[in-house]
Amino acid sequence: MNGQLFYLAISLAGIAAMVGLCVVLFGRGIATLDPSVAEAEMGFEVPGFRPGAFVLSADSRAALIEDAAHHKLYLIAVRGDGYVIRPVSRASLKSAARDGASLALRFSDFTFPKAALAFADEQTARDWEAKLKAA
């Protein structure tokens, strides 16, 4: 029994050392989002992308952006040091509920089931809610 606890302690110490080394070498980078970054990421992911209407959440962690070339809406959200991009359509969006200046989105994608966006004002949330329901 004591031998097993010893091996468990050694294993946990080794894992902690590896995590610590990764933090020291690579840092704890968190991506940021602004209109130019969102457009660049969308251009990389969506062939023929041409930016249209755009709104950034108040915390700069998510945005809704329109592809003017194909008349489609996309959600781009910060996840760690990268971005998640999801098309927003009737097939992919289960629901879009507005609560004041916030939008709560539920997707049919189990890898990214929901997103919450808080905007600077209620009118922006209302306008984008209408766009999402029309998508």
Phi and psi in radians as a Rosetta constraint file:
Dihedral C 1 N 2 CA 2 C 2 CIRCULARHARMONIC -1.124 0.35
Dihedral N 2 CA 2 C 2 N 3 CIRCULARHARMONIC -0.598 0.35
Dihedral C 2 N 3 CA 3 C 3 CIRCULARHARMONIC -1.117 0.35
Dihedral N 3 CA 3 C 3 N 4 CIRCULARHARMONIC -0.705 0.35
Dihedral C 3 N 4 CA 4 C 4 CIRCULARHARMONIC -1.149 0.35
Dihedral N 4 CA 4 C 4 N 5 CIRCULARHARMONIC -0.723 0.35
Dihedral C 4 N 5 CA 5 C 5 CIRCULARHARMONIC -1.119 0.35
Dihedral N 5 CA 5 C 5 N 6 CIRCULARHARMONIC -0.654 0.35
Dihedral C 5 N 6 CA 6 C 6 CIRCULARHARMONIC -1.100 0.35
Dihedral N 6 CA 6 C 6 N 7 CIRCULARHARMONIC -0.810 0.35
Dihedral C 6 N 7 CA 7 C 7 CIRCULARHARMONIC -1.140 0.35
Dihedral N 7 CA 7 C 7 N 8 CIRCULARHARMONIC -0.639 0.35
Dihedral C 7 N 8 CA 8 C 8 CIRCULARHARMONIC -1.106 0.35
Dihedral N 8 CA 8 C 8 N 9 CIRCULARHARMONIC -0.790 0.35
Dihedral C 8 N 9 CA 9 C 9 CIRCULARHARMONIC -1.096 0.35
Dihedral N 9 CA 9 C 9 N 10 CIRCULARHARMONIC -0.745 0.35
Dihedral C 9 N 10 CA 10 C 10 CIRCULARHARMONIC -1.105 0.35
Dihedral N 10 CA 10 C 10 N 11 CIRCULARHARMONIC -0.740 0.35
Dihedral C 10 N 11 CA 11 C 11 CIRCULARHARMONIC -1.103 0.35
Dihedral N 11 CA 11 C 11 N 12 CIRCULARHARMONIC -0.794 0.35
Dihedral C 11 N 12 CA 12 C 12 CIRCULARHARMONIC -1.116 0.35
Dihedral N 12 CA 12 C 12 N 13 CIRCULARHARMONIC -0.688 0.35
Dihedral C 12 N 13 CA 13 C 13 CIRCULARHARMONIC -1.131 0.35
Dihedral N 13 CA 13 C 13 N 14 CIRCULARHARMONIC -0.681 0.35
Dihedral C 13 N 14 CA 14 C 14 CIRCULARHARMONIC -1.133 0.35
Dihedral N 14 CA 14 C 14 N 15 CIRCULARHARMONIC -0.735 0.35
Dihedral C 14 N 15 CA 15 C 15 CIRCULARHARMONIC -1.125 0.35
Dihedral N 15 CA 15 C 15 N 16 CIRCULARHARMONIC -0.777 0.35
Dihedral C 15 N 16 CA 16 C 16 CIRCULARHARMONIC -1.066 0.35
Dihedral N 16 CA 16 C 16 N 17 CIRCULARHARMONIC -0.681 0.35
Dihedral C 16 N 17 CA 17 C 17 CIRCULARHARMONIC -1.136 0.35
Dihedral N 17 CA 17 C 17 N 18 CIRCULARHARMONIC -0.718 0.35
Dihedral C 17 N 18 CA 18 C 18 CIRCULARHARMONIC -1.142 0.35
Dihedral N 18 CA 18 C 18 N 19 CIRCULARHARMONIC -0.744 0.35
Dihedral C 18 N 19 CA 19 C 19 CIRCULARHARMONIC -1.097 0.35
Dihedral N 19 CA 19 C 19 N 20 CIRCULARHARMONIC -0.787 0.35
Dihedral C 19 N 20 CA 20 C 20 CIRCULARHARMONIC -1.062 0.35
Dihedral N 20 CA 20 C 20 N 21 CIRCULARHARMONIC -0.738 0.35
Dihedral C 20 N 21 CA 21 C 21 CIRCULARHARMONIC -1.095 0.35
Dihedral N 21 CA 21 C 21 N 22 CIRCULARHARMONIC -0.717 0.35
Dihedral C 21 N 22 CA 22 C 22 CIRCULARHARMONIC -1.097 0.35
Dihedral N 22 CA 22 C 22 N 23 CIRCULARHARMONIC -0.708 0.35
Dihedral C 22 N 23 CA 23 C 23 CIRCULARHARMONIC -1.136 0.35
Dihedral N 23 CA 23 C 23 N 24 CIRCULARHARMONIC -0.736 0.35
Dihedral C 23 N 24 CA 24 C 24 CIRCULARHARMONIC -1.142 0.35
Dihedral N 24 CA 24 C 24 N 25 CIRCULARHARMONIC -0.771 0.35
Dihedral C 24 N 25 CA 25 C 25 CIRCULARHARMONIC -1.312 0.35
Dihedral N 25 CA 25 C 25 N 26 CIRCULARHARMONIC -0.724 0.35
Dihedral C 25 N 26 CA 26 C 26 CIRCULARHARMONIC -1.943 0.35
Dihedral N 26 CA 26 C 26 N 27 CIRCULARHARMONIC -0.156 0.35
Dihedral C 26 N 27 CA 27 C 27 CIRCULARHARMONIC 1.288 0.35
Dihedral N 27 CA 27 C 27 N 28 CIRCULARHARMONIC -3.037 0.35
Dihedral C 27 N 28 CA 28 C 28 CIRCULARHARMONIC -2.063 0.35
Dihedral N 28 CA 28 C 28 N 29 CIRCULARHARMONIC 0.964 0.35
Dihedral C 28 N 29 CA 29 C 29 CIRCULARHARMONIC -1.085 0.35
Dihedral N 29 CA 29 C 29 N 30 CIRCULARHARMONIC 2.347 0.35
Dihedral C 29 N 30 CA 30 C 30 CIRCULARHARMONIC -2.155 0.35
Dihedral N 30 CA 30 C 30 N 31 CIRCULARHARMONIC 2.221 0.35
Dihedral C 30 N 31 CA 31 C 31 CIRCULARHARMONIC -1.181 0.35
Dihedral N 31 CA 31 C 31 N 32 CIRCULARHARMONIC 2.667 0.35
Dihedral C 31 N 32 CA 32 C 32 CIRCULARHARMONIC -2.080 0.35
Dihedral N 32 CA 32 C 32 N 33 CIRCULARHARMONIC 2.767 0.35
Dihedral C 32 N 33 CA 33 C 33 CIRCULARHARMONIC -2.214 0.35
Dihedral N 33 CA 33 C 33 N 34 CIRCULARHARMONIC 2.279 0.35
Dihedral C 33 N 34 CA 34 C 34 CIRCULARHARMONIC -2.504 0.35
Dihedral N 34 CA 34 C 34 N 35 CIRCULARHARMONIC 2.997 0.35
Dihedral C 34 N 35 CA 35 C 35 CIRCULARHARMONIC -0.980 0.35
Dihedral N 35 CA 35 C 35 N 36 CIRCULARHARMONIC -0.702 0.35
Dihedral C 35 N 36 CA 36 C 36 CIRCULARHARMONIC -1.198 0.35
Dihedral N 36 CA 36 C 36 N 37 CIRCULARHARMONIC -0.687 0.35
Dihedral C 36 N 37 CA 37 C 37 CIRCULARHARMONIC -1.149 0.35
Dihedral N 37 CA 37 C 37 N 38 CIRCULARHARMONIC -0.769 0.35
Dihedral C 37 N 38 CA 38 C 38 CIRCULARHARMONIC -1.067 0.35
Dihedral N 38 CA 38 C 38 N 39 CIRCULARHARMONIC -0.774 0.35
Dihedral C 38 N 39 CA 39 C 39 CIRCULARHARMONIC -1.131 0.35
Dihedral N 39 CA 39 C 39 N 40 CIRCULARHARMONIC -0.695 0.35
Dihedral C 39 N 40 CA 40 C 40 CIRCULARHARMONIC -1.139 0.35
Dihedral N 40 CA 40 C 40 N 41 CIRCULARHARMONIC -0.777 0.35
Dihedral C 40 N 41 CA 41 C 41 CIRCULARHARMONIC -1.111 0.35
Dihedral N 41 CA 41 C 41 N 42 CIRCULARHARMONIC -0.740 0.35
Dihedral C 41 N 42 CA 42 C 42 CIRCULARHARMONIC -1.141 0.35
Dihedral N 42 CA 42 C 42 N 43 CIRCULARHARMONIC -0.709 0.35
Dihedral C 42 N 43 CA 43 C 43 CIRCULARHARMONIC -1.082 0.35
Dihedral N 43 CA 43 C 43 N 44 CIRCULARHARMONIC -0.581 0.35
Dihedral C 43 N 44 CA 44 C 44 CIRCULARHARMONIC -1.275 0.35
Dihedral N 44 CA 44 C 44 N 45 CIRCULARHARMONIC -0.674 0.35
Dihedral C 44 N 45 CA 45 C 45 CIRCULARHARMONIC -1.534 0.35
Dihedral N 45 CA 45 C 45 N 46 CIRCULARHARMONIC -0.553 0.35
Dihedral C 45 N 46 CA 46 C 46 CIRCULARHARMONIC -2.028 0.35
Dihedral N 46 CA 46 C 46 N 47 CIRCULARHARMONIC 1.927 0.35
Dihedral C 46 N 47 CA 47 C 47 CIRCULARHARMONIC -1.043 0.35
Dihedral N 47 CA 47 C 47 N 48 CIRCULARHARMONIC 2.327 0.35
Dihedral C 47 N 48 CA 48 C 48 CIRCULARHARMONIC 1.323 0.35
Dihedral N 48 CA 48 C 48 N 49 CIRCULARHARMONIC 0.259 0.35
Dihedral C 48 N 49 CA 49 C 49 CIRCULARHARMONIC -1.091 0.35
Dihedral N 49 CA 49 C 49 N 50 CIRCULARHARMONIC 2.338 0.35
Dihedral C 49 N 50 CA 50 C 50 CIRCULARHARMONIC -2.272 0.35
Dihedral N 50 CA 50 C 50 N 51 CIRCULARHARMONIC 2.093 0.35
Dihedral C 50 N 51 CA 51 C 51 CIRCULARHARMONIC -1.126 0.35
Dihedral N 51 CA 51 C 51 N 52 CIRCULARHARMONIC 2.434 0.35
Dihedral C 51 N 52 CA 52 C 52 CIRCULARHARMONIC -2.153 0.35
Dihedral N 52 CA 52 C 52 N 53 CIRCULARHARMONIC -2.342 0.35
Dihedral C 52 N 53 CA 53 C 53 CIRCULARHARMONIC -1.059 0.35
Dihedral N 53 CA 53 C 53 N 54 CIRCULARHARMONIC 2.533 0.35
Dihedral C 53 N 54 CA 54 C 54 CIRCULARHARMONIC -2.560 0.35
Dihedral N 54 CA 54 C 54 N 55 CIRCULARHARMONIC 2.425 0.35
Dihedral C 54 N 55 CA 55 C 55 CIRCULARHARMONIC -2.479 0.35
Dihedral N 55 CA 55 C 55 N 56 CIRCULARHARMONIC 2.345 0.35
Dihedral C 55 N 56 CA 56 C 56 CIRCULARHARMONIC -1.857 0.35
Dihedral N 56 CA 56 C 56 N 57 CIRCULARHARMONIC 2.407 0.35
Dihedral C 56 N 57 CA 57 C 57 CIRCULARHARMONIC -1.165 0.35
Dihedral N 57 CA 57 C 57 N 58 CIRCULARHARMONIC 2.793 0.35
Dihedral C 57 N 58 CA 58 C 58 CIRCULARHARMONIC -1.067 0.35
Dihedral N 58 CA 58 C 58 N 59 CIRCULARHARMONIC -0.537 0.35
Dihedral C 58 N 59 CA 59 C 59 CIRCULARHARMONIC -1.587 0.35
Dihedral N 59 CA 59 C 59 N 60 CIRCULARHARMONIC 0.070 0.35
Dihedral C 59 N 60 CA 60 C 60 CIRCULARHARMONIC 0.992 0.35
Dihedral N 60 CA 60 C 60 N 61 CIRCULARHARMONIC 0.555 0.35
Dihedral C 60 N 61 CA 61 C 61 CIRCULARHARMONIC -1.905 0.35
Dihedral N 61 CA 61 C 61 N 62 CIRCULARHARMONIC -0.132 0.35
Dihedral C 61 N 62 CA 62 C 62 CIRCULARHARMONIC -2.715 0.35
Dihedral N 62 CA 62 C 62 N 63 CIRCULARHARMONIC 2.755 0.35
Dihedral C 62 N 63 CA 63 C 63 CIRCULARHARMONIC -2.644 0.35
Dihedral N 63 CA 63 C 63 N 64 CIRCULARHARMONIC 2.681 0.35
Dihedral C 63 N 64 CA 64 C 64 CIRCULARHARMONIC -1.927 0.35
Dihedral N 64 CA 64 C 64 N 65 CIRCULARHARMONIC 2.330 0.35
Dihedral C 64 N 65 CA 65 C 65 CIRCULARHARMONIC -2.430 0.35
Dihedral N 65 CA 65 C 65 N 66 CIRCULARHARMONIC 2.492 0.35
Dihedral C 65 N 66 CA 66 C 66 CIRCULARHARMONIC -1.789 0.35
Dihedral N 66 CA 66 C 66 N 67 CIRCULARHARMONIC 2.402 0.35
Dihedral C 66 N 67 CA 67 C 67 CIRCULARHARMONIC -1.599 0.35
Dihedral N 67 CA 67 C 67 N 68 CIRCULARHARMONIC 1.822 0.35
Dihedral C 67 N 68 CA 68 C 68 CIRCULARHARMONIC -1.193 0.35
Dihedral N 68 CA 68 C 68 N 69 CIRCULARHARMONIC -0.431 0.35
Dihedral C 68 N 69 CA 69 C 69 CIRCULARHARMONIC -1.244 0.35
Dihedral N 69 CA 69 C 69 N 70 CIRCULARHARMONIC -0.642 0.35
Dihedral C 69 N 70 CA 70 C 70 CIRCULARHARMONIC -2.022 0.35
Dihedral N 70 CA 70 C 70 N 71 CIRCULARHARMONIC 0.026 0.35
Dihedral C 70 N 71 CA 71 C 71 CIRCULARHARMONIC 0.960 0.35
Dihedral N 71 CA 71 C 71 N 72 CIRCULARHARMONIC 0.861 0.35
Dihedral C 71 N 72 CA 72 C 72 CIRCULARHARMONIC -2.170 0.35
Dihedral N 72 CA 72 C 72 N 73 CIRCULARHARMONIC 2.671 0.35
Dihedral C 72 N 73 CA 73 C 73 CIRCULARHARMONIC -1.832 0.35
Dihedral N 73 CA 73 C 73 N 74 CIRCULARHARMONIC 2.569 0.35
Dihedral C 73 N 74 CA 74 C 74 CIRCULARHARMONIC -2.363 0.35
Dihedral N 74 CA 74 C 74 N 75 CIRCULARHARMONIC 2.620 0.35
Dihedral C 74 N 75 CA 75 C 75 CIRCULARHARMONIC -1.874 0.35
Dihedral N 75 CA 75 C 75 N 76 CIRCULARHARMONIC 2.304 0.35
Dihedral C 75 N 76 CA 76 C 76 CIRCULARHARMONIC -2.147 0.35
Dihedral N 76 CA 76 C 76 N 77 CIRCULARHARMONIC 2.231 0.35
Dihedral C 76 N 77 CA 77 C 77 CIRCULARHARMONIC -2.317 0.35
Dihedral N 77 CA 77 C 77 N 78 CIRCULARHARMONIC 2.546 0.35
Dihedral C 77 N 78 CA 78 C 78 CIRCULARHARMONIC -1.353 0.35
Dihedral N 78 CA 78 C 78 N 79 CIRCULARHARMONIC 2.293 0.35
Dihedral C 78 N 79 CA 79 C 79 CIRCULARHARMONIC -2.386 0.35
Dihedral N 79 CA 79 C 79 N 80 CIRCULARHARMONIC 1.829 0.35
Dihedral C 79 N 80 CA 80 C 80 CIRCULARHARMONIC 1.144 0.35
Dihedral N 80 CA 80 C 80 N 81 CIRCULARHARMONIC -2.157 0.35
Dihedral C 80 N 81 CA 81 C 81 CIRCULARHARMONIC -1.783 0.35
Dihedral N 81 CA 81 C 81 N 82 CIRCULARHARMONIC 0.301 0.35
Dihedral C 81 N 82 CA 82 C 82 CIRCULARHARMONIC -2.358 0.35
Dihedral N 82 CA 82 C 82 N 83 CIRCULARHARMONIC -2.896 0.35
Dihedral C 82 N 83 CA 83 C 83 CIRCULARHARMONIC -2.296 0.35
Dihedral N 83 CA 83 C 83 N 84 CIRCULARHARMONIC 2.605 0.35
Dihedral C 83 N 84 CA 84 C 84 CIRCULARHARMONIC -1.991 0.35
Dihedral N 84 CA 84 C 84 N 85 CIRCULARHARMONIC 2.260 0.35
Dihedral C 84 N 85 CA 85 C 85 CIRCULARHARMONIC -2.101 0.35
Dihedral N 85 CA 85 C 85 N 86 CIRCULARHARMONIC 2.217 0.35
Dihedral C 85 N 86 CA 86 C 86 CIRCULARHARMONIC -2.276 0.35
Dihedral N 86 CA 86 C 86 N 87 CIRCULARHARMONIC 2.335 0.35
Dihedral C 86 N 87 CA 87 C 87 CIRCULARHARMONIC -1.230 0.35
Dihedral N 87 CA 87 C 87 N 88 CIRCULARHARMONIC 2.533 0.35
Dihedral C 87 N 88 CA 88 C 88 CIRCULARHARMONIC -1.985 0.35
Dihedral N 88 CA 88 C 88 N 89 CIRCULARHARMONIC 1.947 0.35
Dihedral C 88 N 89 CA 89 C 89 CIRCULARHARMONIC -2.529 0.35
Dihedral N 89 CA 89 C 89 N 90 CIRCULARHARMONIC 3.056 0.35
Dihedral C 89 N 90 CA 90 C 90 CIRCULARHARMONIC -1.045 0.35
Dihedral N 90 CA 90 C 90 N 91 CIRCULARHARMONIC -0.598 0.35
Dihedral C 90 N 91 CA 91 C 91 CIRCULARHARMONIC -1.290 0.35
Dihedral N 91 CA 91 C 91 N 92 CIRCULARHARMONIC -0.606 0.35
Dihedral C 91 N 92 CA 92 C 92 CIRCULARHARMONIC -1.644 0.35
Dihedral N 92 CA 92 C 92 N 93 CIRCULARHARMONIC -0.388 0.35
Dihedral C 92 N 93 CA 93 C 93 CIRCULARHARMONIC -1.769 0.35
Dihedral N 93 CA 93 C 93 N 94 CIRCULARHARMONIC 2.007 0.35
Dihedral C 93 N 94 CA 94 C 94 CIRCULARHARMONIC -1.305 0.35
Dihedral N 94 CA 94 C 94 N 95 CIRCULARHARMONIC -0.790 0.35
Dihedral C 94 N 95 CA 95 C 95 CIRCULARHARMONIC -2.737 0.35
Dihedral N 95 CA 95 C 95 N 96 CIRCULARHARMONIC 2.700 0.35
Dihedral C 95 N 96 CA 96 C 96 CIRCULARHARMONIC -2.387 0.35
Dihedral N 96 CA 96 C 96 N 97 CIRCULARHARMONIC 1.937 0.35
Dihedral C 96 N 97 CA 97 C 97 CIRCULARHARMONIC -2.047 0.35
Dihedral N 97 CA 97 C 97 N 98 CIRCULARHARMONIC 2.301 0.35
Dihedral C 97 N 98 CA 98 C 98 CIRCULARHARMONIC -1.758 0.35
Dihedral N 98 CA 98 C 98 N 99 CIRCULARHARMONIC 2.407 0.35
Dihedral C 98 N 99 CA 99 C 99 CIRCULARHARMONIC -2.345 0.35
Dihedral N 99 CA 99 C 99 N 100 CIRCULARHARMONIC 1.649 0.35
Dihedral C 99 N 100 CA 100 C 100 CIRCULARHARMONIC 1.181 0.35
Dihedral N 100 CA 100 C 100 N 101 CIRCULARHARMONIC -2.119 0.35
Dihedral C 100 N 101 CA 101 C 101 CIRCULARHARMONIC -1.646 0.35
Dihedral N 101 CA 101 C 101 N 102 CIRCULARHARMONIC 0.271 0.35
Dihedral C 101 N 102 CA 102 C 102 CIRCULARHARMONIC -2.043 0.35
Dihedral N 102 CA 102 C 102 N 103 CIRCULARHARMONIC 2.600 0.35
Dihedral C 102 N 103 CA 103 C 103 CIRCULARHARMONIC -2.118 0.35
Dihedral N 103 CA 103 C 103 N 104 CIRCULARHARMONIC 2.313 0.35
Dihedral C 103 N 104 CA 104 C 104 CIRCULARHARMONIC -1.946 0.35
Dihedral N 104 CA 104 C 104 N 105 CIRCULARHARMONIC 2.062 0.35
Dihedral C 104 N 105 CA 105 C 105 CIRCULARHARMONIC -1.907 0.35
Dihedral N 105 CA 105 C 105 N 106 CIRCULARHARMONIC 2.391 0.35
Dihedral C 105 N 106 CA 106 C 106 CIRCULARHARMONIC -2.125 0.35
Dihedral N 106 CA 106 C 106 N 107 CIRCULARHARMONIC 2.217 0.35
Dihedral C 106 N 107 CA 107 C 107 CIRCULARHARMONIC -1.868 0.35
Dihedral N 107 CA 107 C 107 N 108 CIRCULARHARMONIC 2.769 0.35
Dihedral C 107 N 108 CA 108 C 108 CIRCULARHARMONIC -1.501 0.35
Dihedral N 108 CA 108 C 108 N 109 CIRCULARHARMONIC 0.088 0.35
Dihedral C 108 N 109 CA 109 C 109 CIRCULARHARMONIC -1.574 0.35
Dihedral N 109 CA 109 C 109 N 110 CIRCULARHARMONIC 2.018 0.35
Dihedral C 109 N 110 CA 110 C 110 CIRCULARHARMONIC -1.210 0.35
Dihedral N 110 CA 110 C 110 N 111 CIRCULARHARMONIC -0.313 0.35
Dihedral C 110 N 111 CA 111 C 111 CIRCULARHARMONIC -1.423 0.35
Dihedral N 111 CA 111 C 111 N 112 CIRCULARHARMONIC -0.296 0.35
Dihedral C 111 N 112 CA 112 C 112 CIRCULARHARMONIC -2.575 0.35
Dihedral N 112 CA 112 C 112 N 113 CIRCULARHARMONIC 1.294 0.35
Dihedral C 112 N 113 CA 113 C 113 CIRCULARHARMONIC -1.305 0.35
Dihedral N 113 CA 113 C 113 N 114 CIRCULARHARMONIC -0.482 0.35
Dihedral C 113 N 114 CA 114 C 114 CIRCULARHARMONIC -2.654 0.35
Dihedral N 114 CA 114 C 114 N 115 CIRCULARHARMONIC 2.749 0.35
Dihedral C 114 N 115 CA 115 C 115 CIRCULARHARMONIC -2.574 0.35
Dihedral N 115 CA 115 C 115 N 116 CIRCULARHARMONIC 2.544 0.35
Dihedral C 115 N 116 CA 116 C 116 CIRCULARHARMONIC -2.179 0.35
Dihedral N 116 CA 116 C 116 N 117 CIRCULARHARMONIC 2.267 0.35
Dihedral C 116 N 117 CA 117 C 117 CIRCULARHARMONIC -2.159 0.35
Dihedral N 117 CA 117 C 117 N 118 CIRCULARHARMONIC 2.212 0.35
Dihedral C 117 N 118 CA 118 C 118 CIRCULARHARMONIC -1.884 0.35
Dihedral N 118 CA 118 C 118 N 119 CIRCULARHARMONIC 2.251 0.35
Dihedral C 118 N 119 CA 119 C 119 CIRCULARHARMONIC -1.868 0.35
Dihedral N 119 CA 119 C 119 N 120 CIRCULARHARMONIC 2.974 0.35
Dihedral C 119 N 120 CA 120 C 120 CIRCULARHARMONIC -1.185 0.35
Dihedral N 120 CA 120 C 120 N 121 CIRCULARHARMONIC -0.554 0.35
Dihedral C 120 N 121 CA 121 C 121 CIRCULARHARMONIC -2.514 0.35
Dihedral N 121 CA 121 C 121 N 122 CIRCULARHARMONIC 2.834 0.35
Dihedral C 121 N 122 CA 122 C 122 CIRCULARHARMONIC -1.217 0.35
Dihedral N 122 CA 122 C 122 N 123 CIRCULARHARMONIC -0.577 0.35
Dihedral C 122 N 123 CA 123 C 123 CIRCULARHARMONIC -1.116 0.35
Dihedral N 123 CA 123 C 123 N 124 CIRCULARHARMONIC -0.681 0.35
Dihedral C 123 N 124 CA 124 C 124 CIRCULARHARMONIC -1.066 0.35
Dihedral N 124 CA 124 C 124 N 125 CIRCULARHARMONIC -0.806 0.35
Dihedral C 124 N 125 CA 125 C 125 CIRCULARHARMONIC -1.067 0.35
Dihedral N 125 CA 125 C 125 N 126 CIRCULARHARMONIC -0.725 0.35
Dihedral C 125 N 126 CA 126 C 126 CIRCULARHARMONIC -1.123 0.35
Dihedral N 126 CA 126 C 126 N 127 CIRCULARHARMONIC -0.759 0.35
Dihedral C 126 N 127 CA 127 C 127 CIRCULARHARMONIC -1.091 0.35
Dihedral N 127 CA 127 C 127 N 128 CIRCULARHARMONIC -0.785 0.35
Dihedral C 127 N 128 CA 128 C 128 CIRCULARHARMONIC -1.282 0.35
Dihedral N 128 CA 128 C 128 N 129 CIRCULARHARMONIC -0.519 0.35
Dihedral C 128 N 129 CA 129 C 129 CIRCULARHARMONIC -1.070 0.35
Dihedral N 129 CA 129 C 129 N 130 CIRCULARHARMONIC -0.741 0.35
Dihedral C 129 N 130 CA 130 C 130 CIRCULARHARMONIC -1.118 0.35
Dihedral N 130 CA 130 C 130 N 131 CIRCULARHARMONIC -0.720 0.35
Dihedral C 130 N 131 CA 131 C 131 CIRCULARHARMONIC -1.116 0.35
Dihedral N 131 CA 131 C 131 N 132 CIRCULARHARMONIC -0.713 0.35
Dihedral C 131 N 132 CA 132 C 132 CIRCULARHARMONIC -1.153 0.35
Dihedral N 132 CA 132 C 132 N 133 CIRCULARHARMONIC -0.682 0.35
Dihedral C 132 N 133 CA 133 C 133 CIRCULARHARMONIC -1.251 0.35
Dihedral N 133 CA 133 C 133 N 134 CIRCULARHARMONIC -0.434 0.35
Dihedral C 133 N 134 CA 134 C 134 CIRCULARHARMONIC -1.484 0.35
Dihedral N 134 CA 134 C 134 N 135 CIRCULARHARMONIC -0.272 0.35
